[in-house]
Amino acid sequence: MRAVTQSAFGGPSVLQLAEVDRPVPDHGQVLIKVEAAGVNPVDGAVRSGVYPLLGTPPFSLGWDVAGVIEATGPGVSAFAPGDEVLGLLAFPGAGNAYADYVLASPNEIIHRPAGLTAQEAGGLPLAGLTAWQALVGIARVGEGRRVLVHAAAGGVGHLAVQIAKAHGAHVVGTARAAKHAFLRGLGADTLIDYATEDFATATEPVDVVFDLVGGEYGERSAAALKPGGLLVGALGGNLGITPERAAERGVRLTVVNVRPSAADLTRLAALVESGRLRVHVDQVLPLAEVAKAHELLSARRTTGKIVLVP
């Protein structure tokens, strides 16, 4: 089979397509024929060495998968060959999803809901779970809460907008003006063009900020919160603010560390089936063009998700 590998840290050009042995499912594993693999910002950070999650190369990237069960190992009863599935694999270990086939544990995957194409399903797991675990698991967003989502039109952001809205929140999003119509279509209530407005003062104080940018946004995000409000970061090494500084401002700071969860994916699937969540796929590229996918990712102008297909 084909799999993307890298033998050194570096730019997108270090990603190479290679012929490798097809894995065989062991006890408690399934083999998935990959139909789509999502590309996420963490992939680029691991590839470059900025976030050496998998140690030093060689290794293979990819954690999001949608595909069809090819074979099951002993002890697997919840899935059978031919089942259409999706999942977040092994994170923060090696998921190896940039490939024609990949191994998975049954507790990482769910049956694909009818409301998602394979490409949409391939873009959902990591981004969707990040948003769900931040906003529902940590922030407990609910009716009447004001939630500010940064990078609202991005892979995680556009799902976060919908998840917060589905839970009754008033959703404020930051994005360039050209993406405001897209976000209104997802249910965003208030939109701020970060290129021309200061989000810290452009809207009423919020209960929760979901920060997908970090850096200099940290202090300003804290300033946008109500007293006692919660800042949830998804960039643990680049929050731009410390818990101590947040406490001085009278707000709280935490980080979401996304983990595989079939239970949470099932809840996301329920939102899909009810029509309250959709995955926007911006770019679909063949596995052989993985370097181009990472170049697009680095440009940070994608609306929604980038997905690789065999």
N, C-alpha and C positions, 0 to 999 in steps of 0.2 A: 504494500500500500504506500501511498504518499503521505508524508508528514513534513511540516515546517520545523526546521531546527536552526540553532545558531551555535557557533563555536567560540564567539567572543561577544563582549558588550560593544554597543555602538549604535549607529543610526539604522534606519530601515534596511539598508543594503546588507546588513549582517544576516537577515532572514533568508534562509535557503530551503528550497523544496528538495526533499531527498526520498529515496526509496528505502523503506524499512520493513521489518517483519510485522505482519498483522498480529496484534495481541490475541491471546486466548483467554476467555473469562475463567477465572478461578472460582472457588466456593464463595457464594454471596456477591458475585459480580455479573454484570451484563455487558455484552459487546454491542455498541451502537454504530450503525452506519450513518455517518454524519451527513445531514442535508444542509445545515447552516451553522456557522460558528460566529458568535458576536465578537466584535473588536471593542476593547474598552481602554480608557486612559491608563489603567494600571498595567496593561500589556506593554505600552510604550515605556513606562517607567521601569519595568522589569527588564525589558530588552536592552535599554540603555545603561543599566547599572545604577540609575538614580535610586531605585528601590530594589535591592538585591534579594528579593523574596525567595528565589529558588537557588540561592548560592551562586557560584561561578559557573559559566557555561562549560560543557554543552548542556543544553536543555531545550525543551519545546514549550511554546506558549499556548495560551487559549484555555478559557474556563467555561465559557458559554457554549451550550450545544443544543441543537434540535436535530432529531433524526429518527431512525427506525431501528428497533431492536433486531439485531442480526442473530444473536445467540445468547443463551443464558447459562451460567455456571450452576453447579449443584447448590441446592438450598434456596433458589430463587423461585418464588411462587406468584409474586405480585405482577410480574411482567412476562410476556411471551414473545417469541419471534413474530415480527410484523406489527407490533405495537408502536404507535407514534408517540414520542416522548420529548421532553425538554428538561434541562437542569443546569445547575451550577456545580461543576465537578472539582472536588478535592481542595478547594480554596481554603487556606493559603498555600497548600501544597501544589504539586504539578498536576494540572488538569489535562494537558496534552490535547486540547480540543482542535487545534489547527491541524487536522488530519482527515483522512478518508474514513477511518474507524477509530473509536476510542472506548476505553473501559470506563464503567461507572458503577457506583454502588446504588442499590435500589432506594436508599434513603436520601439520595441527592436528586432524584428525578421524579417527574409526574407524567401522567398521560397528557398529551397535547390537547388543549381545549379546541372545540370546533371553530371558535371565533378567531383563531390565529393561523396564518400561513406558516410554513416551515421557516421562512426567512424572518418573519416577525417573531416567531417563537425563539429563534436563535439569538435575537437581540434582547430578549426579556430578562433572563435569569439574574445576571450579576447586577445590572442597573436597577431592575425592579426590586430585587431583594435589598439592595442598598437603600433605596427610597423607602421601602416598607419598614425595614428594621429601624431606620432613623425616625420616621414620622409616626409610625404606629407603635413599634416596639419600645422606643425610647421616649419620644415626645408626647405620645398618647394624644395626638391631634383629635379634635372632635368639634361638635357643633359650636359655632360662634367664635372659635379661635382664629386669630390672624396669623398666617404663616407666610413668611418671606422665603422664596426659593431663588437662589442665585444660579446663573447659567441655566435659566428655566427652559430653554429650547434644546438643551443638549440631551445626551443619552439618558443620564439619570434624571436630569431636571424635568424633562417633559413627562416622565412617568410620575415624578414626585408631585407635580402640579395636579395630575389627575387623581392620585391617591389621596392627597390632602382634600381635594374638592369632594371626592366620594365620601369622605368622613365628615363633611359639613363645615369645613373651614372656609374662611375668606382668604383667597390665595393672591398674594402679591408676587410678581415675578420680575426679575431683571433680565433684560435681553436687548439686543439692538432693535431699533424701530422696525426694521424690515421683517422681523419675526413676530411682531405683536399680533398680527392677524391669525397666525398659526396658533399662538398660545390662547387667544380668545376662543378659538375653536375647541380647545381642550378644557375650557372652563375657567381660565384665569380671570380674576375679578379686577385687579389693578396691575398695570404694567409700567415699568420704569426703564427708559432708555439709559443704560449705564454710561453711554458715551457722551450724553449731554446733561444728565441729571445726577445729583447726589442722592443715592437711595436712602441714606441715613436720615435725610430731611424731606424727601419727596413724598412720603406717606405717613400716616399715623403710626405710632409705635405698634410693634407686633409682639405676639406671645412667643413665637418660635422663628428662628432663622435657620434654614438649612443651607450651609455654606459649601458650595462645590467649587470655589475659587481659591480661598485661602489667601495667604500673603497679606497685602495691605488691606484686604477686605475685613480682616479679623476685628480690628478696633472699630471700624465703621459699622460692622454688623452688630457689635455689642451696643453701639450707640442707638441702633434702630430698635432695640428691644424695650419692652416695658420693664419696670422694676420687677425682679424675680424671674424674668423671661429666660428662655433656654436657647443657647447657640449650639447647634449640632454640626460638627465638622466631619467631612469625609476624607480629609487630607491630613492624616495624623502628624506628619512631619513638617507641615507648612501651614499651621492654623493662623499665624500672625498675631496670636494672643495667647497668654497663659491662663490656666485656671485661677491663679492668684490675681492677675490683672482683671479678669472677668468678675471675680468676687468684689474687687475694689469698686467696680462699676455697678455692683448690685445685681448682677446677672449670673447665670450658670453656664458652664462650658462642658461639653462632652464630645466624644468621637464615636462614630459608628464603625465597627469592625465587622464587615459583612461576612456571613458564614452560610454555607449550603443549608437549606431547610426545605424539605418536601412539604412540610406543613404550611410554611409561609408562601411557597409557590402555589399551593392549592388555593390559598386565599386570593392571591393575585389572579389565578385562573378564574375564580368566581367573579371578580370584577370584570374580566374580559367577557365572560359569558353573559353578564348582565348589561353589557354595553357601556360600562363606565370607565374602561381602560382600553386603550389601543396603543400599539407599538408603531411608531413612525420609523420606517427604514429609509434612510436618505441615500445610501450607496450600497450596492451589491456588487462584489468583486469576486472573481475566481480565486481559488486558493493560490494559484501561481502568481497572482498579483498582490500578494500579502504586503510587499514593501510599499506599494502604492497606497494600500489601505492605511498603513502606519503613517505615511506622509500626510494623508488627509486628516488623520487623527491629530497629528502634531499642529496642524494649522488652526485647530480649535474653532472652525467655522461650520461644523456639521450640525444640521438640524436633526435631532433624533439619533439613530444608530447607523453604524457601518457593519455590514455582515459579509462574511466570506462563505462561498459555496464551492463544492467540489468541481 
